[in-house]
Amino acid sequence: MCNSVKKLINGQQGQLIQKGILSIGDKLPDFVKKAVLTTPEGIQITDINQCYGSDSAKWTILFWWPKDFTFVCPTEIIEFDHKSPEFENRNAVVIGASTDTEYVHLAWRQQHPGLADLRIPMLADTSKSLAGEMGILDEQERVAYRATFIIDPKGIIQWVAVYPMNVGRNVDEVIRVLDALQTEELTACGWTPSQSTLTAQMKGKYGG
């Protein structure tokens, strides 16, 4: 077999290899993507990049859904948007994303009453490059998994959760985990901000 054919076959095989999902300690990949968001002038299409939150020293919640014009996805998007003030109070920005185009996002917002006044941007990973880099692109359908990433102000991923296509997320749990991460302390199972951390308890018990 000639070298050119070998290179072609190897290249094709390499494209079929599914990259593992980015995890804790990995850096959010660089990107520039179109996004649909609400501005004082109305709904607009603009560019956003990986520094959308970190430029302002904020945490980033990047959540992905599989497809626009579906059933589970809008319930999640609306809930993330409804809770966006709670994320803002925690120095965090929220970005929603899918592999649909910005024009499909725009049409969905215009058609769905619950999405009309969204405060969070809807990122369009039309090329599927970002979903691929993050390892959340379904091999068969070529759409993003129902994945959520919490990213610190330095652009480092601190938490990842991936749900089956048919199961909606719990946004309150994302907030709880963000609260726990921001303590930078040990937190027990089911910890909430109304409770002391294990670190505080140990300091109280053993001194220091």
N, C-alpha and C positions, 0 to 999 in steps of 0.2 A: 504494500500500500504506500503511495507516495506521501511525502511530508505534508503537502497542501491539503490532502484529504484527511489525514490524521488531525491536522490543526482544526479543520472544520468540524469533525466529529467531536473532538475534545471541547471545542467551544460550545457546541450545541448541548453536550452533556453538562458542561459547567452552568449553563443557563437554567438547567432543570433542577439543579441542587437548591433545595429550600434553605435559605439562611435562617439560623436560629433567631428567636425573638430576643431583641435587646433587653438587657436585664439591669439589675441594680449595679451601679458603678459605671455603666456605659454612658457615653456622651450622646446627647441628642444630635443627630446628623445635621450638617448644614443644609439649608434649603431656601429657595425662594419660590413661593407658590401664590397663585391667585386665591383670593378669599372674598366672600360676600359678607358685608357687615353694614350695620346701621350707623350712619353718621348724622350730624345735625342737618345735613343737606338731604338726607334720605338714605335709601338702600343703595350702596355702591359696590363696585368691584375694585379691589385694590391688591397690591402685593404685600405679603407679610413674609417674614423669615424666622429663622430659629431664635433670633434675639427679641422676638415680640415681647417676651416678659423679662428676660435677663437684662435688657438695656436699662430697665428701670429697677433692677435688683429685686425682681419679683419671682416667686415660684410660678411654674406653669403646669396647668392641668391640660394634657392633650388626650382627648378621647376620640376614638374612631368608631364609626358605625359602617355596616356593610353597604347599604344602598339607600338612596333617596326614594321617595314615593313608596315607602313600605309601612309596616304597622308597628313594630316594636320600636324602631329607631326614633320616630318623633316623640314618643313618650319620654325617652331618655334626654333628647335634645332640649325639650321644653323644661324638664326637671333641672338639668344643669343650668339652663338660663334662669329659671326661677330662683335657684340657689346662688346665682352669680354674686349678689351682694355679700353673701357669707364668705365666698372665696376672696372677694375684694377686702373684706375685713381681716383676712389672714394674709394679706400681701401676695395674693395669687391672681393670675389671669387664667381664663379658660378658653381653649381653642377646640372647636369641634372639627372633625375631618372625615372625609370619605374619598373614594376614587372617582366620584362623579365630577363632571365639569362644573365650573362656576356658573354656567348658564342653566344647568339643571338645578343647582342650588337655588338660583334666583327664581326660577319658575316654581319650585316647590314652596319657597317662602311666599310667593304671590298667590299660590293656590291654597295653602294650608293656613287657616286662621290662627292656629297656635304658634306658627313660626313667623308670622308677619312682623312682629315687633322684637325679634331676638336682639339681645345686647351682645351676644358672643359671636365671633367670626365663624363662618363655615368655610373651612379650607378645602380647596379643590386639588387633590393629588391626581390630576388627569393622566399623567404619564405613569402613575403607580410606582414611581421611583422611590418616594419616601416610605411608602408602606413596605416596599421590597427591602429597603435598607434597614428598616426597623424589624423585619422578619415577621410581619403580620399579614402578609398577602396570601390569601387562600389559593392553593395550587390549582384547584379545579375551576372555581368560579372567578378567580382573579379579582376578588374584591377584598377589602380589609376585614380582618377579624373585629369582633366587638371588644376592642382593647382600650385600656386606660393607663396612662403614664403620669406619674407625679415627678416633676423635674425641678431641681433646686435652682437658685439664682445663678449658679455657675454653669448651668446647662447639663448637670449630671443627673441621670435617672436614679430616683430613690425608691420607687415603688412601681410595680407592674401588675395589672390584673387583666385576664383574658376570659371572656364569657362565650359560651356556645351561641350560635347565631339566633337561637329561638328564646334565649333567656335575657331579660333586661337587667341592667345594673341597679345597684343601690347607691344613689348619690350621697346619702348621709354617711355611708361607709367611707367614701372617698374623702369627705370632710374630716371624719374621725381619724383616718390615717394621716392626713395632712397635719392635723392638730398634734398627733403623737410624734410625727417626724420633727415638727418645729420645736418640741420640748428639748430635743437632743438628749433625752434621758431614757431609761428603761421604763416601759409601760406594760402593764399586765394585760392579760386576755380581756378584751371588751372594754379597755380603759376609755374613759371620757374625761374632758377637761374639768369636770366637777370633782374628780378624784385626784388624790395625790399620786405622783409617779412612784415606782418602786425605788428609784434613785433617792427620792426625798424620804421615803419610808426608811431606807437603810441608813441614811445619814442621821435620821432621828433616833434610830435604834442603836447604832454603833458610834454616833458622834462624828465630828469632822465637818 
